[in-house]
Amino acid sequence: MPGVVTTETLSDTLGQNMGMTPSLLIVEDDETIRETIREALFLEGFAVSACGDGLSALALIEEQKNDPFSLIVLDLMLPGMSGLD
């Protein structure tokens, strides 16, 4: 189905099927949602980092600048700063 991203298409796009382990960052202030997404992606074989606000996300991105995240899943409505900031 066009426009639907499955873990298989995500794996192919991010290189997981070529022997790479893509690293993902989940930025979500709702802990239940954040941990559900983190666990689901971890179980699919991704290296997953997660945080609950924009400032923490920026710090993690800075720490990983030599090995950047393959994908960031970002909530737009975060405390302190929005996902658009």
Backbone as a printed PyTorch tensor [residue, N CA C, xyz], in Angstrom:
tensor([[[ 0.8480, -1.1730,  0.0000],
         [ 0.0000,  0.0000,  0.0000],
         [ 0.9000,  1.2440,  0.0000]],

        [[ 0.7320,  2.1600, -0.9440],
         [ 1.5550,  3.3620, -1.0270],
         [ 1.4230,  4.2230,  0.2280]],

        [[ 2.5360,  4.7770,  0.6750],
         [ 2.5200,  5.6780,  1.8140],
         [ 2.5620,  4.9960,  3.1670]],

        [[ 2.5180,  3.6820,  3.1960],
         [ 2.5650,  2.9590,  4.4630],
         [ 3.9950,  2.5010,  4.7050]],

        [[ 4.5280,  2.8270,  5.8750],
         [ 5.8790,  2.4050,  6.2250],
         [ 5.7690,  1.2240,  7.1750]],

        [[ 6.3310,  0.1100,  6.7690],
         [ 6.3790, -1.0670,  7.6320],
         [ 7.7990, -1.2160,  8.1560]],

        [[ 8.0010, -2.1050,  9.1280],
         [ 9.3640, -2.3190,  9.6100],
         [10.2450, -2.8850,  8.5100]],

        [[ 9.6570, -3.6150,  7.5590],
         [10.4430, -4.1570,  6.4500],
         [10.9330, -3.0360,  5.5340]],

        [[10.0460, -2.1010,  5.1610],
         [10.4800, -1.0160,  4.2840],
         [11.4100, -0.0710,  5.0350]],

        [[11.1800,  0.1260,  6.3270],
         [12.0710,  0.9530,  7.1360],
         [13.4450,  0.3090,  7.2100]],

        [[13.4970, -1.0010,  7.4140],
         [14.7720, -1.7240,  7.4650],
         [15.5420, -1.5670,  6.1650]],

        [[14.8580, -1.7470,  5.0470],
         [15.5080, -1.6180,  3.7420],
         [16.0230, -0.1990,  3.5360]],

        [[15.2020,  0.7850,  3.8350],
         [15.5600,  2.1830,  3.6220],
         [16.7560,  2.5900,  4.4660]],

        [[16.8070,  2.1250,  5.7060],
         [17.8760,  2.5280,  6.6170],
         [19.0940,  1.6140,  6.5590]],

        [[19.0840,  0.5930,  5.7230],
         [20.2520, -0.2370,  5.5210],
         [20.3840, -1.4430,  6.4280]],

        [[19.3720, -1.7600,  7.2260],
         [19.4750, -2.8740,  8.1630],
         [19.7020, -4.1890,  7.4320]],

        [[19.1100, -4.3470,  6.2580],
         [19.2500, -5.6000,  5.5220],
         [20.5870, -5.6970,  4.8010]],

        [[21.4320, -4.6840,  4.9250],
         [22.7750, -4.7220,  4.3420],
         [23.8220, -4.8950,  5.4370]],

        [[23.4200, -5.4260,  6.5820],
         [24.3540, -5.6810,  7.6630],
         [24.5840, -4.5150,  8.5970]],

        [[23.8720, -3.4270,  8.4050],
         [24.0140, -2.2630,  9.2730],
         [22.9170, -2.2910, 10.3430]],

        [[23.2130, -1.7310, 11.4940],
         [22.1910, -1.5740, 12.5180],
         [21.8630, -0.0900, 12.6240]],

        [[20.7630,  0.3290, 12.0300],
         [20.4000,  1.7490, 12.0810],
         [20.1140,  2.1930, 13.5210]],

        [[20.5360,  3.4110, 13.8290],
         [20.2510,  3.9630, 15.1500],
         [19.1220,  4.9770, 15.0180]],

        [[18.1400,  4.8370, 15.8930],
         [16.9610,  5.6860, 15.8630],
         [16.8530,  6.4670, 17.1610]],

        [[16.3030,  7.6580, 17.0750],
         [16.0210,  8.4710, 18.2530],
         [14.5280,  8.7270, 18.3060]],

        [[13.9160,  8.3870, 19.4270],
         [12.4970,  8.6410, 19.6690],
         [12.4060,  9.8230, 20.6330]],

        [[11.7030, 10.8780, 20.2430],
         [11.5010, 12.0450, 21.1020],
         [ 9.9980, 12.1810, 21.3250]],

        [[ 9.5630, 11.8100, 22.5190],
         [ 8.1310, 11.7760, 22.8520],
         [ 7.9880, 12.0120, 24.3480]],

        [[ 7.1730, 12.9950, 24.7490],
         [ 7.0320, 13.3030, 26.1670],
         [ 6.1280, 12.3350, 26.9160]],

        [[ 5.2460, 11.6310, 26.2410],
         [ 4.3890, 10.6480, 26.8950],
         [ 5.1800,  9.3530, 27.0550]],

        [[ 5.4870,  9.0230, 28.3050],
         [ 6.3630,  7.8810, 28.5750],
         [ 5.8210,  6.5670, 28.0260]],

        [[ 4.5270,  6.3470, 28.1280],
         [ 3.9370,  5.0990, 27.6250],
         [ 4.1140,  4.9810, 26.1180]],

        [[ 3.8260,  6.0480, 25.4060],
         [ 3.9960,  6.0350, 23.9510],
         [ 5.4650,  5.8610, 23.5930]],

        [[ 6.3350,  6.6330, 24.2650],
         [ 7.7770,  6.5750, 23.9950],
         [ 8.3190,  5.1610, 24.1810]],

        [[ 7.9780,  4.5320, 25.2970],
         [ 8.5060,  3.2000, 25.5850],
         [ 7.8980,  2.1280, 24.6840]],

        [[ 6.6490,  2.3110, 24.2870],
         [ 6.0150,  1.3580, 23.3610],
         [ 6.7130,  1.3960, 22.0050]],

        [[ 6.9540,  2.5870, 21.4960],
         [ 7.6480,  2.7310, 20.2190],
         [ 9.0830,  2.2030, 20.3350]],

        [[ 9.7660,  2.5810, 21.4130],
         [11.1510,  2.1500, 21.6090],
         [11.2540,  0.6330, 21.6280]],

        [[10.4000, -0.0080, 22.3970],
         [10.4290, -1.4620, 22.5230],
         [10.1080, -2.1510, 21.1920]],

        [[ 9.1040, -1.6530, 20.4830],
         [ 8.7230, -2.2580, 19.2070],
         [ 9.8680, -2.1780, 18.2010]],

        [[10.5200, -1.0370, 18.1220],
         [11.6230, -0.8890, 17.1800],
         [12.8510, -1.6790, 17.6190]],

        [[13.1000, -1.7370, 18.9190],
         [14.2040, -2.5490, 19.4360],
         [14.0030, -4.0220, 19.0840]],

        [[12.7920, -4.5040, 19.2540],
         [12.4930, -5.9010, 18.9440],
         [12.6480, -6.2040, 17.4480]],

        [[12.5600, -5.1720, 16.6100],
         [12.7640, -5.3410, 15.1730],
         [14.2440, -5.2470, 14.7940]],

        [[15.1080, -5.0390, 15.7930],
         [16.5440, -5.0580, 15.5410],
         [17.2130, -3.7050, 15.3980]],

        [[16.5090, -2.6390, 15.7090],
         [17.0950, -1.3140, 15.6160],
         [17.7750, -0.9380, 16.9300]],

        [[18.8160, -0.1210, 16.8560],
         [19.4250,  0.4790, 18.0420],
         [18.6130,  1.7380, 18.3380]],

        [[17.9620,  1.7870, 19.4930],
         [17.0110,  2.8650, 19.7650],
         [17.4020,  3.6400, 21.0180]],

        [[17.4790,  4.9580, 20.8770],
         [17.6210,  5.8650, 22.0070],
         [16.2950,  6.6000, 22.1370]],

        [[15.9780,  7.0360, 23.3410],
         [14.7070,  7.7310, 23.5400],
         [14.8600,  8.7980, 24.6140]],

        [[14.1160,  9.8860, 24.4390],
         [14.0850, 10.9380, 25.4490],
         [12.7240, 11.6160, 25.4110]],

        [[12.4560, 12.4480, 26.4280],
         [11.1280, 12.9990, 26.5960],
         [10.9690, 14.4790, 26.3170]],

        [[12.0470, 15.1600, 25.8660],
         [11.9100, 16.5900, 25.5810],
         [12.9470, 17.0240, 24.5560]],

        [[12.7340, 18.2090, 24.0100],
         [13.5820, 18.7150, 22.9470],
         [15.0140, 18.9780, 23.3640]],

        [[15.2100, 19.5170, 24.5640],
         [16.5730, 19.8040, 25.0170],
         [17.3870, 18.5250, 25.1740]],

        [[16.7710, 17.4800, 25.7100],
         [17.4550, 16.1900, 25.8290],
         [17.7710, 15.6270, 24.4460]],

        [[16.8490, 15.8040, 23.5070],
         [17.0720, 15.3310, 22.1380],
         [18.2650, 16.0480, 21.5180]],

        [[18.3320, 17.3650, 21.6850],
         [19.4600, 18.1150, 21.1340],
         [20.7800, 17.6530, 21.7400]],

        [[20.7800, 17.3550, 23.0380],
         [21.9960, 16.8600, 23.6920],
         [22.4110, 15.5070, 23.1220]],

        [[21.4440, 14.6030, 22.9190],
         [21.7540, 13.2900, 22.3460],
         [22.2550, 13.4180, 20.9080]],

        [[21.6460, 14.2980, 20.1420],
         [22.0780, 14.5160, 18.7590],
         [23.5120, 15.0390, 18.7420]],

        [[23.8200, 15.9540, 19.6370],
         [25.1860, 16.4980, 19.7280],
         [26.1830, 15.3990, 20.1140]],

        [[25.8080, 14.5420, 21.0710],
         [26.6800, 13.4340, 21.4800],
         [26.9510, 12.4740, 20.3300]],

        [[25.9750, 12.3030, 19.4400],
         [26.0570, 11.3400, 18.3430],
         [26.5020, 11.9790, 17.0220]],

        [[27.0180, 13.2020, 17.0490],
         [27.2820, 13.8990, 15.7900],
         [28.3020, 13.1880, 14.9050]],

        [[29.2040, 12.3870, 15.4730],
         [30.1620, 11.6290, 14.6570],
         [29.5650, 10.3440, 14.1090]],

        [[28.4700,  9.9080, 14.6720],
         [27.7340,  8.7210, 14.2090],
         [26.2520,  9.0510, 14.3130]],

        [[25.7530,  9.9070, 13.4050],
         [24.3910, 10.4490, 13.5500],
         [23.2920,  9.3890, 13.4700]],

        [[22.1680,  9.7250, 14.0710],
         [21.0030,  8.8540, 14.0240],
         [20.5520,  8.6910, 12.5780]],

        [[20.1030,  7.4900, 12.2420],
         [19.5730,  7.2210, 10.9010],
         [18.1980,  7.8350, 10.7260]],

        [[17.4500,  7.8980, 11.8400],
         [16.0790,  8.4100, 11.7910],
         [15.7110,  8.9610, 13.1590]],

        [[14.9960, 10.0760, 13.1600],
         [14.4740, 10.6460, 14.4040],
         [12.9560, 10.6700, 14.2970]],

        [[12.2910, 10.0300, 15.2490],
         [10.8320, 10.0470, 15.3420],
         [10.5100, 11.1040, 16.3880]],

        [[ 9.8890, 12.1960, 15.9510],
         [ 9.7750, 13.3890, 16.7700],
         [ 8.3250, 13.8030, 16.9800]],

        [[ 7.9420, 13.9220, 18.2410],
         [ 6.6400, 14.4790, 18.6020],
         [ 6.7180, 15.9890, 18.3670]],

        [[ 5.6960, 16.5690, 17.8030],
         [ 5.7150, 18.0090, 17.5460],
         [ 5.3170, 18.8360, 18.7580]],

        [[ 4.5590, 18.2550, 19.6810],
         [ 4.1010, 18.9920, 20.8590],
         [ 4.8530, 18.4880, 22.0800]],

        [[ 5.9930, 19.1280, 22.3690],
         [ 6.8500, 18.7510, 23.4840],
         [ 6.8780, 19.8640, 24.5190]],

        [[ 7.1560, 19.5330, 25.7630],
         [ 7.2720, 20.5750, 26.7820],
         [ 8.5480, 21.3970, 26.5780]],

        [[ 8.4540, 22.7050, 26.7950],
         [ 9.6390, 23.5630, 26.7090],
         [ 9.9210, 24.0720, 25.3090]],

        [[10.0120, 23.1800, 24.3600],
         [10.2360, 23.5750, 22.9760],
         [ 9.4980, 22.5670, 22.0970]],

        [[ 8.9180, 23.0540, 21.0250],
         [ 8.1580, 22.1460, 20.1730],
         [ 9.0990, 21.3550, 19.2730]],

        [[ 8.5750, 20.3310, 18.6640],
         [ 9.3640, 19.5640, 17.7180],
         [ 9.7620, 20.3550, 16.4930]],

        [[ 9.0820, 21.4630, 16.2620],
         [ 9.4190, 22.3330, 15.1320],
         [10.5570, 23.2800, 15.4480]],

        [[10.7990, 23.5020, 16.7500],
         [11.8970, 24.3920, 17.1520],
         [13.2140, 23.7010, 16.8830]]])
